[in-house]
């Protein structure tokens, strides 16, 4: 039996600092409160920038969770449910392949917090291996279990509860999961986590790390293609990829998309990082729709995922409609761009009509966030009145002229995705 002592409330002098502390600390306190109530957990330790005092607003939350050896496999199997129930995580945990081997298993979660996504790196470590981990990376102790008979969990502590058999079984389970082959749903989760990491590094100006993460994102795109189309491939990495995949029309189209990704700049902008993820999501929805469906169930409703067979854009619950025909004044387009950007950032889709330059600018701003932007006009019909004796018919703009109807119709709509026009009905 263990007991958990809740933290004391801040004093009046501490309240101002407490109210303005970094958001990661609030999440960290919530994690300690939730995880310390799990009987299998013996210690919680913080590492990374939060432990060294170098965290910024983009920093991750890095937490080491020490678990009784014999109970670690069971907790590892239920961790997604715990994180989804307690913290509303958007995705199942991604088995972290970046962190070094510290004797346990790392998982990365994306937590919605205060209107933003926060990256949480959880490292589950057998209690018998925690002392070696502490000597290696020096994490700070946040919490340890209290036993009624002995008081706080002593440190250093040889795990007296886990015998050699339990430790061996746990080590074997960790080794087995480390080499388990990835499937399309886990690869899709991997792509979204890598994208979140990539955006952070781009925003920080860390070009070398951004380069490496973009390369991993391209490898993930490759692995989705090979896993979906050649699930029993005997080859690894880039070897024989065209030979295995390029024998079918769908395979050649996938390779063309991958080639397009590889031809981009080695260090992307934020917009290009978003396009890389959109490409993978769109491709996965095409060749492995079950992977998209698996991550779009009622437990993990993903705002960034399309419905199976969709266009790769989001499906927001709210849509803003803009219809105007005023003549734009010089310098107003940047205001319209900012308005569209704000709507997209707030999760609004955009429908608009009226082609005066302002509507197009608002559409481009909203499209930065992956929301659907639909431009509506009428083809082959007069639109509006003119002050002259004869009405002026609507003319389609150059950016939409590539759309061709599949049948005779007077109603048109164009959906914008990352700056490219897709004709829809």
Number of C-alpha atoms within 10 A of each C-alpha: 8 19 15 14 10 9 8 6 9 12 9 9 8 10 12 11 11 15 11 8 11 14 17 22 13 13 17 18 12 14 17 18 16 14 19 23 14 13 14 21 24 22 23 23 21 21 19 19 14 20 17 12 8 9 15 12 9 17 18 21 25 23 26 25 26 24 26 25 26 20 16 25 21 11 18 15 10 10 17 18 16 15 21 18 11 13 17 17 25 22 25 22 24 22 21 18 13 7 12 10 10 18 19 24 23 26 19 24 25 24 19 14 16 8 8 9 15 22 22 21 23 21 23 25 24 29 29 21 18 25 17 14 18 17 9 10 11 16 20 17 15 14 20 20 22 18 14 10 8 8 11 15 15 12 8 10 11 13 16 9 12 17 12 10 11 16 20 14 14 21 17 13 13 19 14 11 12 15 8 8 9 14 14 24 20 20 21 25 22 24 25 23 21 21 24 19 18 28 22 18 19 19 13 11 13 13 16 12 15 25 18 14 21 25 15 17 25 20 17 19 27 19 22 28 25 24 19 17 18 16 13 9 12 9 12 10 10 11 10 13 19 13 9 16 20 16 10 11 10 15 21 14 14 24 19 13 17 20 12 12 19 15 9 11 11 14 21 19 16 17 13 17 22 20 20 23 23 25 19 26 28 22 22 26 23 18 20 21 20 15 21 24 16 15 20 20 10 8 16 15 16 18 16 20 23 20 18 20 15 15 21 25 24 23 20 16 9 11 17 14 12 14 13 12 13 11 10 13 10 7 8 12 18 14 13 20 19 16 18 29 22 16 22 27 18 15 22 24 26 25 20 20 18 18 22 15 16 24 24 21 22 26 31 23 25 29 27 20 25 27 29 27 31 24 23 17 20 17 15 13 13 12 15 10 11 10 7 7 7 8 12 14 15 16 15 13 10 7 12 17 12 10 14 11 12 9 6 7 11 11 13 17 21 22 24 24 25 20 15 13 19 15 18 14 10
